[in-house]
Each structure stands twice: as structure tokens, then as C-alpha cells.
């Protein structure tokens, strides 16, 4: 009887793992050892299947002011954004509790009416319209259609901007007399 050595046969899944690791930068020698495959077999497969190393991303260049100052500025900006978001959330929660929306800033009122109509239904939209008319709000006759349904949000935002052009100018940081579209 002859003692004949059978070649090592690895599954396609194993070769896929080897390929991914090699393309990410691992050396052929380390892969041959780890997966118990011949190095020449690995090179043959690499050539036959057209394996290519992944191009590493360029390193992020250091900011002019240095990483410490950059991190400080980013942290300050993050905390300002976080506080702005929390202030807005408090404002909207308070406005949602007040069904008359008397404490809401003008720019949030369209969204609040829209949210209430979407989530609380047509009855809430009808109550909101009645309250707006009763309070004499300038948008009372502009936000709703003749059938009492609320117009789309973008229409409400545009109507609010037309009703309060000076306030919008201030929010945009435009000088007095500058055109507001």
C-alpha cells in the first residue's frame, strides 16, 4: 500500500475569509499559517481571482489650531446645539400642553397645528381652528381650507412668513428694508 498524502481542501467560505483579510492588509504568510493553506496556493488564488488591497483612507489632517483647541471648539458647539434642542423641546412641550398655542413662537405654530391634526385627528384640527378664530389670530382664516381641513405644512409656513415679514427678517438677520421672499 502506498501512503499518499491528500491535498488540503478548504471551503469557498474559508477562501472568502482569507481574501477579505488579505484585502484589508493582513500578510499572506500570516493567513497561510492561520488557515493552514500553502502560501503558493494563496498567491495563485490571489492572481487568478484578481484580489486587490483596499485603499486605506487618507488620514484626517490636523486642524491649524491643533487637536486640543479643535476638540474644545467642537465640544462647545455640541453643547450649544444640545441646549438649543432642549430649549426647543421644552418650548414645544409647553406649547402642546396649551391648546390655545398662546405661548408658542410664531415659527412653531404651523408645525404644532400640523402635528395636532396628524396625531390627534380632525376633531383637534376643528377645535384648533375654532380657538384661532375666537382668539382673533391672523392665521385663523389662512391655515384651514373651506371644508375645515388644515392645509399642508409648507403652505402654513409660507403663510406665517407672509403674516410676519418683519419678524422673519429679524430671524434671518436681514437689515430693515431687505426683501424677504
ZAMARGU-4260 file (C-alpha; in steps of 0.2 Angstrom, whole numbers, plus 5000, padded with zeros to 4 digits):
<rodrens>
0) 5000/5000/5000 | 5006/5017/4996 | 5004/5031/5008 | 4998/5045/4998 | 4995/5062/5005
5) 4979/5071/5000 | 4980/5089/4997 | 4972/5101/5009 | 4955/5106/5003 | 4947/5122/5010
10) 4929/5128/5008 | 4924/5143/4997 | 4919/5151/5014 | 4936/5149/5021 | 4944/5156/5005
15) 4932/5171/5006 | 4938/5175/5023 | 4956/5173/5018 | 4953/5185/5003 | 4944/5198/5014
20) 4958/5198/5027 | 4971/5199/5014 | 4962/5214/5005 | 4961/5223/5022 | 4980/5222/5024
25) 4985/5206/5033 | 5000/5197/5026 | 5000/5181/5015 | 5011/5172/5027 | 5000/5176/5042
30) 4985/5170/5033 | 4994/5154/5027 | 4998/5150/5045 | 4981/5154/5052 | 4971/5145/5039
35) 4984/5131/5036 | 4985/5134/5017 | 5000/5134/5006 | 5007/5151/5003 | 5010/5147/4985
40) 4992/5142/4984 | 4986/5158/4992 | 4997/5168/4979 | 4989/5158/4965 | 4972/5161/4970
45) 4975/5180/4973 | 4982/5181/4955 | 4968/5171/4947 | 4954/5180/4956 | 4961/5197/4955
50) 4962/5201/4973 | 4966/5219/4977 | 4971/5228/4993 | 4958/5240/4999 | 4965/5258/4998
55) 4967/5265/5015 | 4958/5281/5019 | 4968/5297/5019 | 4972/5302/5037 | 4962/5316/5044
60) 4973/5332/5043 | 4977/5340/5059 | 4967/5357/5061 | 4978/5373/5061 | 4974/5377/5079
65) 4979/5359/5084 | 4968/5345/5090 | 4966/5351/5108 | 4958/5368/5103 | 4948/5360/5089
70) 4941/5347/5101 | 4937/5361/5113 | 4928/5371/5099 | 4918/5356/5094 | 4913/5352/5112
75) 4907/5370/5114 | 4897/5369/5098 | 4890/5352/5103 | 4884/5358/5120 | 4876/5374/5112
80) 4867/5363/5099 | 4861/5351/5113 | 4855/5366/5124 | 4846/5373/5109 | 4837/5356/5106
85) 4832/5355/5124 | 4826/5373/5124 | 4816/5369/5108 | 4809/5353/5116 | 4803/5362/5132
90) 4795/5376/5121 | 4786/5363/5110 | 4780/5353/5125 | 4774/5368/5134 | 4765/5373/5118
95) 4757/5356/5116 | 4750/5357/5133 | 4742/5374/5130 | 4729/5370/5117 | 4727/5389/5113
100) 4746/5389/5107 | 4747/5406/5115 | 4765/5403/5121 | 4772/5396/5106 | 4784/5406/5095
105) 4776/5410/5078 | 4788/5399/5068 | 4782/5383/5078 | 4764/5386/5077 | 4762/5379/5059
110) 4771/5363/5064 | 4761/5362/5080 | 4744/5363/5071 | 4750/5351/5058 | 4756/5339/5072
115) 4740/5340/5081 | 4730/5337/5066 | 4740/5322/5061 | 4741/5314/5078 | 4725/5320/5086
120) 4714/5319/5071 | 4701/5331/5063 | 4692/5335/5079 | 4708/5343/5086 | 4710/5352/5070
125) 4692/5359/5071 | 4695/5364/5089 | 4711/5372/5084 | 4703/5382/5071 | 4688/5387/5082
130) 4701/5393/5095 | 4711/5403/5082 | 4696/5412/5076 | 4690/5415/5094 | 4707/5422/5098
135) 4707/5433/5083 | 4724/5426/5076 | 4728/5432/5059 | 4731/5415/5053 | 4714/5409/5058
140) 4707/5411/5041 | 4723/5407/5031 | 4728/5390/5038 | 4712/5380/5035 | 4703/5376/5019
145) 4684/5380/5017 | 4680/5362/5022 | 4689/5365/5039 | 4704/5354/5035 | 4721/5360/5038
150) 4732/5365/5023 | 4749/5356/5021 | 4764/5361/5032 | 4774/5370/5019 | 4759/5381/5015
155) 4757/5385/5033 | 4775/5390/5035 | 4774/5402/5020 | 4758/5409/5026 | 4766/5413/5043
160) 4781/5421/5035 | 4769/5432/5025 | 4760/5437/5041 | 4776/5441/5050 | 4788/5448/5037
165) 4797/5459/5050 | 4799/5446/5062 | 4806/5434/5048 | 4818/5447/5043 | 4825/5448/5061
170) 4826/5429/5062 | 4836/5429/5045 | 4847/5443/5051 | 4842/5454/5037 | 4843/5473/5038
175) 4827/5483/5038 | 4820/5485/5021 | 4829/5470/5014 | 4817/5459/5003 | 4810/5444/5011
180) 4805/5431/4999
</rodrens>
